[in-house]
């Protein structure tokens, strides 16, 4: 089982965030704003859209996708994923306390992605990611609130991409049993050369020889490394099932998982 690199190709990216209304402020508008400020208690001001941050979000989203473990821009990769995206929302609401002092800013960012694997129309995937930036303890700026929200969205995106293109491997050795004969640790043929770190989780699957369907039978977690291409993992779930499947000569493999 190999872990080939996957070429990432970016296509159309755009923003559908509404532009702020270009309206000339009149004396009547000022009067209404003053009355609202005096009479409204504990309520949010009108939410404002911020399309000016769309390019920043798109750039960070692209860089996040390229940072996935198996992602590359190289044309030599045997597989390709084409990605397009739409910024749906970047909006900030200003929150005030009862005494009219600033409580903080609450930002929501949202972005939709469309993935196509190897140009195959039967292998298309759509996903929406959302991030929020809220601080009710610090009087942060709108810019900081938006940055928090973008960082949260890209963290979700990176986790998704690493799960979408998991690192696969096989159990090479049953390395440790406890006194009761229960499997405690195994060795797998995946190591730090793929960016795997301590406490990284792998899901253990067994593939049915007749149907080709894979069934989850356990979960293991990296505890140590044996060179760049081997890892020791502690059993977190399915010790008995893993031993049984391996003893029966079944097709057992592992996939990295960040959920």
N, C-alpha and C positions, 0 to 999 in steps of 0.2 A: 504494500500500500504506500503510494508516494504522495508527497505534499508539494505539488507543482505551484509555481507562482501564477497569479491571475492578472492579466493585463486589464487596467481600468481605462475606459474611454469615456470622456465627458461629452455629452451632447448639449441639448438646450437647457439652460438655466435662466430663470426669470423671477421677477417679483410681482406678486399681485396685491401687495400691501397698498391700501388706498392712500392717495396723496392728501396732505392736509388741506382743508378748505382755505382758499385765498379770499378772505373776506375783510373788507375795510371796517375797522372798529369805529362805531359811532358813540355819541354821548349816551344814547339809550342802552347800548350794550354794556358800557361801563357801569351804568346805574343798576342794571339787572345783576351784574356780577357782584357788586357791592352788597345788594340786598341778599343774594344767595349766600354770600360769605357770612353775613350777620345772622341769618335765620337757619341755616343748615347746620345740624350738629352730628358729628360722627359719620358723615356720608362722604363718599368719594367724589372728587371732581370728575368732570367729563373725561373719558379715556381718550388719549391722544395716540394716533398712529405715527410710526417713525420709519418711513420707507428709506430714509438716509442710511440706515444700518443694514440694508438688504445686501449690498455688495460684500460687506464684512462677513455676514453670515454665510453667504455662498462660498466665499474664499475659504473660510474655516471649515465648512462642511466638506469641500473638495479635499483639503489637506488631511482631514480626519479619515476620509475614505482611503486615501493613499497610504495612511499610516497603519492600516490593517496588516496583520502579519503576512498574509499571502498576496497582498496587493503590490503591483508594480506598474510602471509606465513602459516597460520594455516590450518591444514588438516580438521578442523571442518566446514569450509565454505561450503555452499551448492552449490556454483558455482565455476568454475575454468576457468582461462584464461591462455593458454600456449603461451609463447612468445619466438620467436627466432629473431636474428638480425644480420645484416652485416654492418660493417663500410665500406662505399664506398669511402670516400675521406677525407683526412686530408692534405691540401696543403697550403703553404704560399708563397706569392709573396712579394718581397722587392721592395718598391717604393722609387725613388729618385727625388729630386727637380732638377730644371734646372741647379743649381750650383753644382750638384752632391752630395749635402748633403742629409743625410737620411731623407726621408719624413715619413716613417712608414712602418708597415707590414700589409698585408691583408691576412687573413686566411679564408679558407672555410672548413667546416666539413659537412659530409653528412652520414646519417645512415638509413638503411631500416629495417622495423620491419614487422613480420608476426604474427598475433594474431589468435588463435583458441579458440572459446568459448565452454566450456563443451565437448571438443573432437568432436564436430559436424562439419563435412566437409562442411556443408552448411552455417556455421557461421564462415567463415574465413575472415580476413581483412588484407590488406597490406597498409603500410603507409611509406612515406619517409620524413625525417626531415632534415632540413639544418640550419646551423648556420654560421654566419660570424663574424670575429673579425678584425676590422679595426681601426687604429688610425693614423690620419694624423696631430694630434696636439701634440702628445707626442712620443718621440723616444723609444717606448716600445720594449721589447724583443720579439723574436719569441714565447717564452713560454707564455708570457702574452697574445699575440694575439691569440694563440691557446686556452688559457683558456677562453677568452672572447667568442670565437666562440662556444666552448663546452657549456658554460653557457647559451648562447642564444638557442642552440638546445635543451638542457634539459628543458628550460622554455617552449618552444613550446610543448615538449613531455608531460610535467606535465599537461598543459592545456588540451591537447588532451585526456589524460587518465581520467581526472576528468569529461570531457564531454562524454567520451566513457562509463564511469560507473557513470552516474549522480545520485545525491541525489534527490529522489522523495518525494512528499508530497501532501497534499490536503489543500485547503482553508477551514479553520474552522469557520471563522467569517468575516463579512463585518463590519469593525470597524469605518470607518469614511467617511462621505459624505460632500461635500461643500454645500454652501447655495443654489446652483442650483440643488442639488440632484445628483451630479456626484460623483461616487465612487472615493475616494482618497487613502484609506488604507485598507488592509486586514490583517488577521492573518493566518499563516500557521503552520502545525504541524511538522516543521523542525527547529532545533535550533543549538546552538553553539556546542552541543555534536558531530556534524558531521563536525566540522571544518568550519562551515559557518561563514562569517565575515560581518561586515557592508559594505553596497554597493554591496553585492553579488546579482547577477541577477538570476531570475528564469523565465523560459518560461512557460506560461499557455496554456494548451492543453485541448481540449474536444474530447472524444473518441466517435465515431459513434457506436451506439448500434447494428446496423445491419452489418456493414462492418468490425468493429473493428479498422478502420483507425483513427489515431489521427490527428487533425487539430489545428494549432496554432491560438490562439485567443487573446493573450496578453503577456505582460511582466511586471514583478514586481521586486522591488529592496528592499533588507533588510534595514530597517531604525532603528530597535531596537529589543531587545530580551526580551522574556517573559519566563524566566527560560532557561533550557538547551535544551528543546525540542519544543519550540514555538518561532516564530519570527513575528514581525510586518513588513509589506512591503508596500511601496508606489507604487501606480499604475503608470507605465510608458507608457503602451500601452494597449488599449482594454478595458477600463473601462465599456463601455456600453455592449460589448460582454460578458464580464465575468459575470456581473449581470444577463443578459438575460439567459445565459446557466445555472447558478445556480438556478434561479427562475423556470426554466423548468425542474429541476431535472436531468440534464444531468451529465454524468461522467466527471467531471472536475478535473484535477490534474496539478501539477507543477513539473518541472525538473530544477535542477541547470544548469547554463550555464556560461561559462567563456569567450565566444567570444566577 
